[in-house]
Amino acid sequence: MREIVLDTETTGFEPEQGDRIVEIGALELVNLRPTGQTFHVYINPERDMPEGAFGVHGIGPDLLPQPRPARDGEVTLRDKPLFAAVGQKFLDFVGDAKLVIHNAAFDMKFLNFELGRMGLPQLDWPRAVDTLAIARKKFPGSPASLDALCRRFGIDNSSRTLHGALLDSEILAEVYLELLGGAQPDFALSSEPLSAEGTITRRPLPKRPTPLPQRLTEAEAEAHAAFVAKLGDSAVWARYG
């Protein structure tokens, strides 16, 4: 089972009002395990950077109303590619995999807006696995932000002083696994990993390659056989000769 955990950073909240994506970070999971394959890109949004958005992710000091050089941890965007140059590469990376996203409606809205502007195929909404919705259902009434879930599950997010798409994807992958039940979400009882809907398909337990040695003594075996014989042919033990 292949899934892509992804996150975006943007200039704001509404693509229809001129906000744009400035960073995409994504990583590949196969059977809930990271493969090491990632997709990460900064994007020139072709517009200014609102102070509020910059305060969240620290991207684009050169696009602020009063531009300035980048400081440690900040990324300039004027020299980065446009979305048109990376959109098809992003689609090639995600393929037909499920998309694991925290607050999927936000990221899907932006991604499909950008893809639509370029005339590229858009992402089908049913592909999205929304970890925010899963967390709210699993822990009703409790905080469900990524930071809150890290605290709940004991996941180290100390390096997350600012939002960053790839870092947030890496953290989200750990959160996602915990939301599904941890390192062994289906306790090895399924032929497929546990899905976001919680479906389990049971499989037969594997046989031992070498049978265990007999621990009963000959006298114990004879005593047991004599006891079962007294129970009659309808006894359960008689089925296991």
Secondary structure, DSSP 8 states (H G I E B T S, - for coil): -EEEEEEEEESSS-GGGT--EEEEEEEEEETTEEEEEEEEEE---SS---HHHHHHH-B-GGGSSS-----TT-B--TTS--HHHHHHHHHHHHTT-EEEETTHHHHHHHHHHHHHHTT-----GGGEEEHHHHHHHHSTTS--SHHHHHHHHT---TT-SS--HHHHHHHHHHHHHHHTTSSSTTTT-BSS---TT----B------SS-----S-HHHHHHHHHHHHHH-TTSGGGG--
